Amino acid sequence: MTRNPFLNALATVTYIAIIAAFLSFVPKFIPEPVTPIAPILGMLSLFVFSAAVTAYLMLGAPLQLLLDGKKREGIALFVKTLAAFAGIAAVLSGVVLSLSL
């Protein structure tokens, strides 16, 4: 959580990449579940955890600014962080798509 929107976005993209790598490699080592409840619980838990981590990375600093009475700065930081995230995600998506062709 910094006041640098690019670093906040980069941290979020890095977290997403780690989770994606984890989800692509781990199923090879896990046996088939006996009951369907285990994967459901696992994915819902990961979803809630990821929502909390992403909220901290994307909203932490803007929310702190907002609570400090710096509404304009908080909103500006949030919008810049979203724009940086969208740009990084678009570039990475383009790279991944071009590699898969």
Backbone torsions as a table, in degrees:
resi	resn	phi	psi	omega
1	MET	NA	103.0	178.9
2	THR	-125.9	178.2	175.1
3	ARG	-98.1	13.9	175.9
4	ASN	-101.2	110.6	-175.6
5	PRO	-62.1	-33.3	180.0
6	PHE	-66.1	-42.3	179.2
7	LEU	-66.5	-38.9	177.0
8	ASN	-62.0	-44.8	179.4
9	ALA	-66.5	-41.1	179.7
10	LEU	-64.5	-39.4	177.0
11	ALA	-63.4	-39.8	178.9
12	THR	-66.2	-44.9	178.4
13	VAL	-63.1	-39.4	178.0
14	THR	-63.1	-43.9	177.8
15	TYR	-60.4	-45.0	179.9
16	ILE	-62.6	-40.4	179.3
17	ALA	-64.8	-39.5	177.7
18	ILE	-63.9	-44.3	178.9
19	ILE	-64.8	-41.3	179.2
20	ALA	-63.0	-42.8	178.1
21	ALA	-64.4	-42.4	177.7
22	PHE	-58.7	-47.2	-178.1
23	LEU	-70.3	-23.4	179.3
24	SER	-84.9	-25.6	-177.5
25	PHE	-99.4	-33.1	-173.4
26	VAL	-67.0	-39.0	-177.6
27	PRO	-56.4	-22.8	178.9
28	LYS	-66.8	-25.0	-174.5
29	PHE	-104.3	-2.8	-178.2
30	ILE	-104.0	129.5	178.3
31	PRO	-69.9	163.3	177.3
32	GLU	-59.6	135.3	-179.7
33	PRO	-71.4	144.7	177.2
34	VAL	-75.1	-35.0	-179.2
35	THR	-123.7	146.0	-178.5
36	PRO	-73.4	-8.1	-176.5
37	ILE	-71.3	-32.2	-177.2
38	ALA	-61.0	-51.3	179.0
39	PRO	-65.5	-33.6	178.9
40	ILE	-64.9	-47.3	177.9
41	LEU	-61.6	-41.3	179.7
42	GLY	-62.6	-46.4	-178.0
43	MET	-69.5	-39.3	177.3
44	LEU	-65.8	-38.6	177.1
45	SER	-64.5	-43.2	177.7
46	LEU	-63.4	-39.1	178.6
47	PHE	-61.3	-47.7	-179.4
48	VAL	-65.2	-43.9	178.2
49	PHE	-60.9	-45.0	-179.3
50	SER	-65.1	-37.3	177.0
51	ALA	-62.4	-41.4	179.4
52	ALA	-67.1	-44.8	-179.9
53	VAL	-63.8	-46.4	-179.4
54	THR	-64.6	-40.1	177.2
55	ALA	-61.5	-42.3	177.9
56	TYR	-62.2	-46.2	-177.0
57	LEU	-68.6	-39.3	-175.7
58	MET	-90.7	-34.1	-172.8
59	LEU	-108.9	-11.3	-174.0
60	GLY	-57.0	-58.4	-178.1
61	ALA	-67.8	-43.5	177.3
62	PRO	-61.4	-38.2	178.9
63	LEU	-67.4	-38.1	177.0
64	GLN	-62.1	-42.9	176.5
65	LEU	-61.9	-43.1	178.9
66	LEU	-60.5	-44.0	179.6
67	LEU	-69.1	-25.0	176.8
68	ASP	-82.7	4.3	178.6
69	GLY	86.5	10.6	-179.6
70	LYS	-104.7	68.8	-174.1
71	LYS	-60.9	-48.2	-178.4
72	ARG	-60.1	-45.5	-179.4
73	GLU	-64.4	-39.4	178.7
74	GLY	-63.6	-45.6	179.2
75	ILE	-66.3	-41.9	179.6
76	ALA	-62.6	-43.2	178.9
77	LEU	-63.3	-41.6	179.4
78	PHE	-63.2	-45.1	180.0
79	VAL	-64.7	-41.1	178.4
80	LYS	-66.1	-37.7	177.9
81	THR	-65.2	-43.6	177.4
82	LEU	-62.0	-41.5	179.3
83	ALA	-64.8	-43.1	178.3
84	ALA	-63.5	-41.9	178.3
85	PHE	-62.0	-45.2	179.5
86	ALA	-61.2	-41.5	179.7
87	GLY	-65.5	-46.7	179.2
88	ILE	-63.6	-43.3	-179.9
89	ALA	-63.8	-39.8	179.4
90	ALA	-65.1	-44.6	179.7
91	VAL	-63.8	-47.1	-179.9
92	LEU	-64.0	-37.6	177.6
93	SER	-64.4	-41.4	177.5
94	GLY	-62.4	-41.5	179.4
95	VAL	-64.9	-46.7	-178.4
96	VAL	-64.4	-41.8	179.1
97	LEU	-66.1	-39.5	-179.9
98	SER	-69.4	-30.6	177.0
99	LEU	-73.5	-25.2	-177.4
100	SER	-87.6	-7.7	-179.9
101	LEU	-82.9	NA	NA
